Amino acid sequence: LVQFQESGGGSVQVGGSLRLSCAVSGYTTDNPCMGWARQAPGKEHEGVAVIYANLNRTYTAASVKGRFTISLDNAKNIVYLQMSNLKPEDTAMYYCAAGCRRSWGRGDFTYLGQGTQVTVSS
């Protein structure tokens, strides 16, 4: 059973920063990939960033590139999303994810957490 413990969401003003954390357990595979997805009200799921643990390779959506950074503490199996220069359009429920599919950019993951809310106000 794959389980996620997400934290770090909240409210922030435009230009501010937040760091999301997610402790992942029960996820075992030869090529582990974890990441973050988000869903804004009235919009589809969107993949934000992924990290391939064995390769230490990351991919970030164009909409957040240069502002968001994904990282992984391999020893603790905690994946982070550092978000900077936040904009109102970043307001969404953010979901920790594991099992990246080819269409991860559309929020397509095998496993998704419960989500943590991020609200950016001007």
Accessible surface in RSA format (square Angstrom, percent):
REM  Atomic radii and reference values for relative SASA: ProtOr
REM  Chains: A
REM  Algorithm: Lee & Richards
REM  Probe-radius: 1.40
REM  Slices: 20
REM RES _ NUM      All-atoms   Total-Side   Main-Chain    Non-polar    All polar
REM                ABS   REL    ABS   REL    ABS   REL    ABS   REL    ABS   REL
RES LEU A   1   180.88 100.7 120.37  86.1  60.51 152.1 130.37  91.6  50.51 135.9
RES VAL A   2    25.04  16.5   8.21   7.4  16.83  40.6   8.21   7.1  16.83  45.7
RES GLN A   3   103.22  57.7  99.23  72.5   3.99   9.5  23.08  49.1  80.14  60.8
RES PHE A   4    37.03  18.5   7.92   4.9  29.11  75.8   9.40   5.7  27.63  79.1
RES GLN A   5   138.48  77.4 131.23  95.9   7.25  17.3  40.64  86.5  97.84  74.2
RES GLU A   6    32.69  18.8   6.27   4.7  26.41  62.9   2.20   4.3  30.49  24.9
RES SER A   7    61.23  51.7  55.64  74.3   5.59  12.9  42.28  90.0  18.95  26.6
RES GLY A   8    34.73  42.8   0.00   N/A  34.73  42.8  22.64  62.1  12.10  27.1
RES GLY A   9    29.85  36.8   0.00   N/A  29.85  36.8   2.86   7.9  26.99  60.4
RES GLY A  10    29.48  36.4   0.00   N/A  29.48  36.4  28.98  79.5   0.50   1.1
RES SER A  11    94.97  80.3  64.00  85.4  30.97  71.3  36.23  77.2  58.73  82.3
RES VAL A  12    26.07  17.2  18.46  16.7   7.61  18.3  25.67  22.3   0.40   1.1
RES GLN A  13   130.04  72.7 128.29  93.8   1.75   4.2  37.42  79.6  92.63  70.3
RES VAL A  14    72.77  47.9  50.72  45.9  22.05  53.1  50.72  44.1  22.05  59.8
RES GLY A  15    42.75  52.7   0.00   N/A  42.75  52.7  19.13  52.5  23.62  52.9
RES GLY A  16    20.83  25.7   0.00   N/A  20.83  25.7  20.24  55.6   0.59   1.3
RES SER A  17    60.93  51.5  41.03  54.8  19.90  45.8  22.83  48.6  38.09  53.4
RES LEU A  18    35.32  19.7  30.05  21.5   5.28  13.3  35.32  24.8   0.00   0.0
RES ARG A  19   129.02  54.2 115.03  58.6  13.99  33.3  26.10  35.7 102.92  62.4
RES LEU A  20     0.00   0.0   0.00   0.0   0.00   0.0   0.00   0.0   0.00   0.0
RES SER A  21    24.35  20.6  24.35  32.5   0.00   0.0  13.24  28.2  11.11  15.6
RES CYS A  22     0.06   0.0   0.00   0.0   0.06   0.1   0.06   0.2   0.00   0.0
RES ALA A  23    37.44  34.4  33.26  51.3   4.19   9.5  33.57  47.3   3.87  10.3
RES VAL A  24     7.35   4.8   0.00   0.0   7.35  17.7   0.52   0.4   6.84  18.5
RES SER A  25    58.27  49.2  53.98  72.0   4.29   9.9  47.16 100.4  11.11  15.6
RES GLY A  26    48.24  59.5   0.00   N/A  48.24  59.5  24.22  66.5  24.02  53.8
RES TYR A  27    28.52  13.3  13.20   7.5  15.32  39.9  10.21   7.7  18.30  22.6
RES THR A  28   127.78  90.9  99.11 100.5  28.67  68.3  74.39  99.9  53.39  80.7
RES THR A  29    69.09  49.1  37.68  38.2  31.40  74.8  23.46  31.5  45.63  69.0
RES ASP A  30   139.55  97.8 119.37 118.8  20.18  47.7  40.72  95.8  98.83  98.6
RES ASN A  31    80.99  55.9  72.19  69.8   8.80  21.2  28.70  69.1  52.29  50.5
RES PRO A  32    21.76  15.9  21.76  19.8   0.00   0.0  21.76  18.0   0.00   0.0
RES CYS A  33     3.19   2.4   3.19   3.6   0.00   0.0   3.19   8.1   0.00   0.0
RES MET A  34     2.82   1.5   2.82   1.9   0.00   0.0   2.82   2.4   0.00   0.0
RES GLY A  35     0.00   0.0   0.00   N/A   0.00   0.0   0.00   0.0   0.00   0.0
RES TRP A  36     0.00   0.0   0.00   0.0   0.00   0.0   0.00   0.0   0.00   0.0
RES ALA A  37     0.00   0.0   0.00   0.0   0.00   0.0   0.00   0.0   0.00   0.0
RES ARG A  38    17.18   7.2  17.03   8.7   0.15   0.4   2.56   3.5  14.62   8.9
RES GLN A  39    61.07  34.1  55.76  40.8   5.31  12.6   8.40  17.9  52.66  39.9
RES ALA A  40    19.56  18.0  16.74  25.8   2.82   6.4  17.06  24.0   2.51   6.6
RES PRO A  41   115.88  84.5  87.56  79.8  28.31 102.9 100.08  82.6  15.80  98.2
RES GLY A  42    92.23 113.7   0.00   N/A  92.23 113.7  45.95 126.1  46.28 103.6
RES LYS A  43   137.00  66.8 124.33  76.3  12.68  30.2  81.89  73.7  55.12  58.7
RES GLU A  44   151.86  87.2 141.67 107.2  10.19  24.3  59.19 114.5  92.67  75.7
RES HIS A  45    57.05  31.2  49.40  34.3   7.65  19.6  32.29  33.3  24.76  28.8
RES GLU A  46    51.71  29.7  51.44  38.9   0.27   0.6  25.12  48.6  26.59  21.7
RES GLY A  47     0.28   0.3   0.00   N/A   0.28   0.3   0.00   0.0   0.28   0.6
RES VAL A  48     0.47   0.3   0.27   0.2   0.20   0.5   0.47   0.4   0.00   0.0
RES ALA A  49     0.08   0.1   0.08   0.1   0.00   0.0   0.08   0.1   0.00   0.0
RES VAL A  50     0.00   0.0   0.00   0.0   0.00   0.0   0.00   0.0   0.00   0.0
RES ILE A  51     3.27   1.9   3.27   2.4   0.00   0.0   3.27   2.4   0.00   0.0
RES TYR A  52    47.06  22.0  47.06  26.8   0.00   0.0  22.24  16.7  24.82  30.6
RES ALA A  53    10.50   9.7   3.91   6.0   6.60  15.0   4.48   6.3   6.02  16.0
RES ASN A  54   101.58  70.1  64.97  62.8  36.61  88.2  25.35  61.0  76.23  73.7
RES LEU A  55   106.03  59.0  79.88  57.1  26.15  65.7  84.75  59.5  21.28  57.3
RES ASN A  56   118.66  81.8 100.96  97.6  17.71  42.6  26.13  62.9  92.53  89.4
RES ARG A  57   126.60  53.2 122.36  62.4   4.24  10.1  24.68  33.7 101.92  61.8
RES THR A  58    62.37  44.4  43.42  44.0  18.95  45.2  13.04  17.5  49.33  74.6
RES TYR A  59    95.82  44.7  91.73  52.2   4.09  10.6  73.26  55.1  22.56  27.8
RES THR A  60    28.34  20.2  15.57  15.8  12.77  30.4   2.85   3.8  25.49  38.5
RES ALA A  61    18.39  16.9  10.96  16.9   7.43  16.9  18.39  25.9   0.00   0.0
RES ALA A  62    96.95  89.1  69.44 107.2  27.50  62.6  71.23 100.3  25.71  68.1
RES SER A  63    59.87  50.6  31.61  42.2  28.26  65.1  44.71  95.2  15.16  21.2
RES VAL A  64     0.52   0.3   0.35   0.3   0.17   0.4   0.52   0.5   0.00   0.0
RES LYS A  65   139.52  68.1 119.74  73.5  19.78  47.1  85.49  76.9  54.03  57.6
RES GLY A  66    83.52 103.0   0.00   N/A  83.52 103.0  44.58 122.3  38.93  87.2
RES ARG A  67    27.18  11.4  19.91  10.1   7.27  17.3  18.60  25.4   8.58   5.2
RES PHE A  68     6.91   3.5   0.00   0.0   6.91  18.0   0.01   0.0   6.90  19.8
RES THR A  69    83.80  59.6  80.65  81.8   3.15   7.5  52.72  70.8  31.08  47.0
RES ILE A  70     7.75   4.4   0.88   0.7   6.87  16.5   0.88   0.6   6.87  18.6
RES SER A  71    49.68  42.0  48.18  64.3   1.49   3.4  35.20  75.0  14.48  20.3
RES LEU A  72    31.57  17.6   2.89   2.1  28.68  72.1   4.01   2.8  27.56  74.2
RES ASP A  73    42.83  30.0  35.58  35.4   7.25  17.2  15.25  35.9  27.58  27.5
RES ASN A  74    98.61  68.0  79.00  76.3  19.61  47.2  30.33  73.0  68.27  66.0
RES ALA A  75   102.45  94.2  56.46  87.1  45.99 104.6  68.82  96.9  33.63  89.1
RES LYS A  76   141.10  68.8 118.30  72.6  22.80  54.3  70.47  63.4  70.63  75.2
RES ASN A  77    43.74  30.2  43.73  42.3   0.02   0.0  17.37  41.8  26.38  25.5
RES ILE A  78    34.90  19.9  34.90  26.0   0.00   0.0  34.90  25.1   0.00   0.0
RES VAL A  79     0.00   0.0   0.00   0.0   0.00   0.0   0.00   0.0   0.00   0.0
RES TYR A  80    37.79  17.6  37.79  21.5   0.00   0.0  17.18  12.9  20.62  25.4
RES LEU A  81     0.00   0.0   0.00   0.0   0.00   0.0   0.00   0.0   0.00   0.0
RES GLN A  82    67.18  37.6  67.02  49.0   0.16   0.4  36.14  76.9  31.04  23.5
RES MET A  83     0.00   0.0   0.00   0.0   0.00   0.0   0.00   0.0   0.00   0.0
RES SER A  84    40.41  34.1  40.41  53.9   0.00   0.0  24.42  52.0  15.99  22.4
RES ASN A  85    81.02  55.9  77.04  74.5   3.98   9.6  20.40  49.1  60.62  58.6
RES LEU A  86     0.09   0.0   0.00   0.0   0.09   0.2   0.00   0.0   0.09   0.2
RES LYS A  87    76.84  37.5  76.84  47.1   0.00   0.0  28.58  25.7  48.26  51.4
RES PRO A  88    63.81  46.5  56.68  51.7   7.13  25.9  57.01  47.1   6.80  42.3
RES GLU A  89   112.17  64.4  88.98  67.3  23.19  55.2  56.60 109.5  55.57  45.4
RES ASP A  90     0.15   0.1   0.15   0.2   0.00   0.0   0.00   0.0   0.15   0.2
RES THR A  91    32.98  23.5  30.45  30.9   2.53   6.0  28.63  38.5   4.35   6.6
RES ALA A  92     0.92   0.9   0.62   1.0   0.31   0.7   0.92   1.3   0.00   0.0
RES MET A  93    63.37  32.8  62.16  41.1   1.20   2.9  61.99  52.7   1.37   1.8
RES TYR A  94     0.00   0.0   0.00   0.0   0.00   0.0   0.00   0.0   0.00   0.0
RES TYR A  95    38.20  17.8  38.20  21.7   0.00   0.0  13.07   9.8  25.13  31.0
RES CYS A  96     0.00   0.0   0.00   0.0   0.00   0.0   0.00   0.0   0.00   0.0
RES ALA A  97     0.00   0.0   0.00   0.0   0.00   0.0   0.00   0.0   0.00   0.0
RES ALA A  98     0.00   0.0   0.00   0.0   0.00   0.0   0.00   0.0   0.00   0.0
RES GLY A  99    12.95  16.0   0.00   N/A  12.95  16.0  12.95  35.5   0.00   0.0
RES CYS A 100    24.94  18.9   0.00   0.0  24.94  58.6   0.00   0.0  24.94  26.9
RES ARG A 101   115.69  48.6 108.85  55.5   6.84  16.3  37.53  51.3  78.17  47.4
RES ARG A 102   240.69 101.1 204.17 104.1  36.52  87.0  91.29 124.8 149.40  90.5
RES SER A 103    27.19  23.0  18.87  25.2   8.31  19.1  17.79  37.9   9.39  13.2
RES TRP A 104    41.69  16.7  41.69  20.2   0.00   0.0  21.74  11.6  19.95  32.4
RES GLY A 105    39.32  48.5   0.00   N/A  39.32  48.5  25.36  69.6  13.97  31.3
RES ARG A 106   181.04  76.0 167.40  85.3  13.64  32.5  71.09  97.2 109.94  66.6
RES GLY A 107     9.06  11.2   0.00   N/A   9.06  11.2   0.19   0.5   8.87  19.9
RES ASP A 108    47.95  33.6  43.31  43.1   4.64  11.0  14.64  34.5  33.30  33.2
RES PHE A 109    13.45   6.7   0.00   0.0  13.45  35.0   0.00   0.0  13.45  38.5
RES THR A 110    64.70  46.0  41.67  42.2  23.02  54.9  28.79  38.7  35.90  54.3
RES TYR A 111    88.92  41.5  84.84  48.3   4.08  10.6  48.17  36.2  40.74  50.2
RES LEU A 112    70.81  39.4  41.80  29.9  29.02  72.9  41.80  29.4  29.02  78.1
RES GLY A 113    12.46  15.4   0.00   N/A  12.46  15.4   4.49  12.3   7.97  17.8
RES GLN A 114   164.29  91.9 144.70 105.7  19.59  46.7  54.84 116.7 109.45  83.0
RES GLY A 115    19.80  24.4   0.00   N/A  19.80  24.4   0.00   0.0  19.80  44.3
RES THR A 116    21.88  15.6  16.49  16.7   5.39  12.9   9.81  13.2  12.07  18.2
RES GLN A 117    78.36  43.8  69.82  51.0   8.54  20.3  45.45  96.7  32.91  25.0
RES VAL A 118     0.00   0.0   0.00   0.0   0.00   0.0   0.00   0.0   0.00   0.0
RES THR A 119    48.49  34.5  48.41  49.1   0.08   0.2  36.20  48.6  12.29  18.6
RES VAL A 120     7.89   5.2   0.00   0.0   7.89  19.0   0.00   0.0   7.89  21.4
RES SER A 121    53.98  45.6  49.36  65.9   4.62  10.6  37.93  80.8  16.05  22.5
RES SER A 122   125.39 106.0  65.40  87.3  59.99 138.2  54.93 117.0  70.46  98.7
END  Absolute sums over single chains surface
CHAIN  1 A     6534.5       4950.5       1584.0       3174.9       3359.6
END  Absolute sums over all chains
TOTAL          6534.5       4950.5       1584.0       3174.9       3359.6
